[in-house]
C-alpha cells in the first residue's frame, strides 16, 4: 500500500499511472542484484528513460543509500547540481518538505570569466565556486551533464578535503563521460551512485533524488 503523500504524484490518475509503470518494470526487468534499499532508485531511473539497461549499469557505493537518506532526513540539505536542468526538474514541494535548497552556478558571470581566464570549463569553475561557498560539504551533489564537473568534484574531495554526503554522478556523453564515472567509482572517501559507461543525463539525477526523497518520506511516516 502506498502511503506517501508529499513525494507522490498530485492526482489520483497520476499516481495510478506511475504505480502501474513501476509494476510493469518489476514484471519485465528480470533478475537483478540490487538490494531492497537500492532497487527503488534503479527502478525510478528505468521509469524516467524506459531503458532497462540501468539494471546493471547503475552502481552504488556500499553506504550510498544510507548516507543519502540520513542527510535528507536531517533537513536543510543543499543539492549542488552541475546544470540548471536538475534544479528545475526537482519537485519543489518535495524539496520544501525536507528543507532542501538547490544550487547551480554554471551561468554565473564570475564562473564564465574564470573559465575563460583559466582555459577550463564553466562546469569546473562552478564546482570550485560551490566549494568556496562551503556548499559541497554535507551536500548531495548531482552531476548529469558535464563530465568535467564530476572530475573536478573528485579532485576537490581528494585534494582539498571536500566532503559531500553523497555524489550522484551520471554525466552523459562521448568525451570523458565514462572515464569521469570510473574515477568517481574509485572513491572511498565519500558515498556515490553512478552509471557505468556513456549513458546518463540530468533526468536520471532528478529521478535518483526523487527516489531518495520518496524513501525518506517512507522513513518519516514509519517513524511517526
C-alpha positions in Angstrom: 0.0 0.0 0.0 1.4 3.4 -1.0 1.2 5.8 1.9 3.5 8.7 0.8 1.7 12.0 0.4 4.4 14.6 -0.4 6.5 12.5 -2.8 3.7 11.0 -4.8 2.0 12.4 -7.9 -0.5 15.1 -7.0 -3.6 13.5 -8.6 -5.1 10.0 -8.3 -4.8 9.5 -12.1 -1.1 10.5 -12.0 -0.4 8.2 -9.1 -2.2 5.2 -10.8 -0.1 5.7 -13.9 3.2 5.9 -12.0 2.3 2.9 -9.8 1.3 0.9 -12.9 4.5 1.8 -14.6 6.5 0.6 -11.7 4.6 -2.7 -11.7 5.4 -3.2 -15.4 9.1 -2.6 -14.7 9.0 -5.0 -11.8 7.3 -7.6 -14.0 9.7 -7.2 -17.0 13.0 -6.4 -15.5 14.2 -9.9 -14.9 16.8 -10.8 -12.3 18.9 -8.1 -10.7 21.5 -7.9 -7.9 20.3 -4.7 -6.2 19.2 -4.6 -2.5 15.7 -3.8 -1.5 17.0 -0.4 -0.5 18.7 0.3 -3.8 16.1 -1.1 -6.2 13.6 1.8 -5.9 16.3 4.2 -7.1 17.2 2.0 -10.1 13.5 1.4 -10.9 12.8 5.1 -11.0 15.7 5.7 -13.3 14.4 3.0 -15.6 11.0 4.7 -15.4 12.5 8.0 -16.4 14.1 6.8 -19.6 12.2 3.5 -20.4 15.6 1.9 -20.5 16.2 -1.4 -18.8 20.0 -1.1 -19.3 20.1 0.8 -16.0 19.5 -2.6 -14.4 23.2 -3.4 -14.3 24.7 -0.1 -15.3 23.8 1.5 -12.0 26.5 1.2 -9.4 26.4 2.0 -5.7 29.0 2.7 -3.0 28.1 0.4 -0.1 26.9 3.3 2.1 25.3 5.4 -0.7 21.6 4.8 0.2 22.1 5.2 4.0 24.2 8.3 3.5 21.6 9.9 1.2 18.6 9.1 3.4 20.4 10.2 6.6 21.3 13.6 5.1 17.8 14.2 3.7 16.1 13.3 6.9 18.4 15.6 8.8 16.8 18.5 6.9 18.3 21.6 5.3 20.5 19.6 2.9 21.9 21.6 -0.1 21.7 20.0 -3.5 24.5 21.2 -5.7 24.0 20.5 -9.4 26.1 21.0 -12.5 23.3 22.4 -14.6 20.0 24.3 -14.0 18.0 21.5 -15.6 18.4 19.4 -12.5 17.3 22.2 -10.2 14.2 22.9 -12.4 13.4 19.1 -12.7 13.2 18.5 -9.0 9.8 18.8 -7.4 9.6 22.0 -5.3 7.0 20.6 -2.8 9.2 17.5 -2.3 12.3 19.7 -1.7 10.4 22.1 0.6 9.1 19.2 2.7 12.7 18.4 3.6 14.0 22.0 3.7 16.3 21.3 0.7 17.7 24.2 -1.4 19.2 23.7 -4.8 22.3 25.4 -6.2 23.9 25.7 -9.6 26.4 28.3 -10.8 27.0 27.3 -14.4 25.9 30.6 -15.9 27.2 33.0 -13.2 29.3 35.8 -14.7 32.3 35.1 -12.4 32.2 31.4 -13.3 32.2 32.2 -17.0 35.1 34.7 -16.6 37.1 32.3 -14.5 36.7 29.5 -17.1 37.9 31.9 -19.9 40.8 33.1 -17.7 42.0 29.6 -16.7 41.1 27.9 -20.0 38.8 25.4 -18.2 35.1 24.7 -18.5 32.3 26.6 -16.8 31.4 23.3 -15.1 34.8 23.1 -13.4 34.6 26.6 -12.2 31.0 26.1 -10.9 32.1 23.3 -8.7 35.0 25.3 -7.4 32.6 28.2 -6.6 30.3 25.8 -4.7 33.3 24.6 -2.7 34.5 28.2 -2.0 31.0 28.9 -0.7 31.1 25.9 1.6 28.2 24.2 -0.2 29.8 20.9 -1.0 30.3 19.7 2.5 27.3 17.7 3.6 25.6 18.2 0.2 24.0 15.9 -2.3 25.9 16.6 -5.5 24.2 15.8 -8.7 26.1 15.7 -12.0 24.1 14.8 -15.1 25.6 16.8 -17.9 29.3 17.7 -17.5 32.0 15.1 -17.1 34.4 17.9 -16.2 32.3 18.8 -13.2 32.4 15.3 -11.9 36.2 15.1 -12.4 36.6 18.3 -10.5 34.3 17.1 -7.7 36.5 14.0 -7.3 39.6 16.3 -7.3 38.1 18.6 -4.7 37.3 15.5 -2.5 40.8 14.1 -2.8 43.0 17.2 -2.9 41.0 19.8 -1.0 39.1 17.8 1.6 35.5 18.5 0.2 33.1 16.1 1.9 29.7 15.8 0.2 27.2 13.5 1.8 26.6 11.8 -1.5 27.7 12.2 -5.1 25.2 11.2 -7.8 27.5 11.0 -10.8 25.6 10.4 -14.1 27.0 12.7 -16.8 26.0 11.6 -20.3 28.3 11.8 -23.3 31.1 10.6 -25.5 34.1 12.6 -24.2 35.3 11.7 -20.7 31.8 10.7 -19.5 32.6 7.1 -18.9 36.1 8.0 -17.5 34.7 10.5 -15.1 32.3 7.9 -13.6 35.1 5.4 -13.4 37.0 8.0 -11.4 34.1 8.5 -9.1 33.6 4.8 -8.6 37.3 4.6 -7.4 36.5 6.9 -4.4 36.4 5.5 -0.9 36.2 8.9 0.8 32.5 9.7 0.1 29.5 7.6 -0.9 28.3 7.7 -4.5 25.8 6.4 -7.1 27.0 6.2 -10.7 26.1 4.9 -14.1 28.8 2.9 -15.9 29.6 3.9 -19.4 28.3 6.7 -21.6 24.7 6.8 -20.6 23.3 9.2 -18.1 21.7 12.6 -18.0 20.1 15.2 -15.8 16.7 13.4 -15.9 18.4 10.4 -14.3 19.9 12.6 -11.5 16.4 14.0 -10.9 14.9 10.5 -10.8 17.6 9.3 -8.3 17.0 12.3 -6.0 13.2 11.8 -6.2 13.7 8.2 -5.3 15.7 9.2 -2.2 13.1 11.7 -1.2 10.3 9.1 -1.6 12.3 6.6 0.6 12.9 9.4 3.1 9.2 10.1 3.4 8.6 6.4 4.0 11.1 6.5 6.9 9.4 9.6 8.3 5.9 8.0 8.1 7.2 4.8 9.6 8.7 6.6 12.5 5.6 8.7 13.1 
